[in-house]
Amino acid sequence: MSEKGTFWSERRVVVTGGAGFLGSFVVDKLQERGCETVIVPRSAEYDLRDRDAIVRLYETAQPDIVLHLAAVVGGIGANQDNPGRFFYDNAIMGIQLIEIARQMGVKKFVATGTICAYPKFSPIPFREDDLWNGYPEETNAPYGLAKKMMLTQLQAYRAQYGFEGIYLLPVNLYGPRDNFDLHTSHVIPALIRKCAEAKAAGREQIILWGDGTPTREFLYVEDAAEGLLLAAEHYNGDLPVNLGTGKEIAIADLAALIAAEVGFDGEIIWDATKPNGQMRRCLDVTRARELFGFEAVHDLKHGLAKTVAWFAEHDQELREVIYV
């Protein structure tokens, strides 16, 4: 269904966060599709919280399309430590990137939200129509609400100005090139690193947060990149759209899968004094399939195998560059 060599070939595309985890795969796929002008703003040159930097970026890049993937993110611990920063940085980036894009005539804006925006007690599976039916889970509510403001802004701008912006809600992502810093990473890279380090050190157990009963849904990063570009190519409406697999797994079962893939055969101990976060997360993915034909192709076991293999290959490099 993609339009390789036609839709993207003459378009200039800015990818915020293009040097990051999801963004790097999006850039790869843009180039595969024949996009010759992909601009990736780096934070050292363009602070996307600063209005003047955004103006300078747009004046330099002259983009037809902006894919906004940049975000300040982290796991439960990072969200608890930085609620103000996570709210402000994400909100101000989105608000100014969209407003200045409108002012400067950008033809299309693709915003990525977060399923942290869903209400704490959303019925399972999460349906886009339930997005406003309650307050998000408290541990990551500031981040979730900041990202959700982009949906309101894009809908308002479409209604008043005819500005073409779409809003996507990717589920938890994982895969090669992920963030393996234990304080800021999400659950899958954190589990992979903990299991790998315990195995290497000969430890007989690892301790994980919570009690293992919450469920989560995970989307392989290459599938997420494909879904995002399919939406950019084929969707132009004001409805938010989930990107996921529609399948959930308990964290305890996930930990067992990862331990087996890594080769760690020690004991997994759950620290129930630490927060679980939201108890269940699983998306209804009907809208993405119907609106732009997206369906994930990697199952969790296959995706985990590829992720663990990448981690093993790059472990020493990660130790030198990222780990503390």
Secondary structure, DSSP 8 states (H G I E B T S, - for coil): ---TTTTTTT-EEEEETTTSHHHHHHHHHHHHTT--EEE---TTT--TTSHHHHHHHHHHH--SEEEE-------HHHHHH-HHHHHHHHHHHHHHHHHHHHHTT-SEEEEE--GGGSBTT--SSB-GGGTTSS-B-GGGHHHHHHHHHHHHHHHHHHHHH---EEEEEE-EEE-TT----TTT--HHHHHHHHHHHHHHHT-SEEEEES-S--EE-EEEHHHHHHHHHHHHHH---SS-EEES-S--EEHHHHHHHHHHHHT--SEEEEETTS---SS---B--HHHHHHH-------HHHHHHHHHHHHHHHHHHHHHHT--
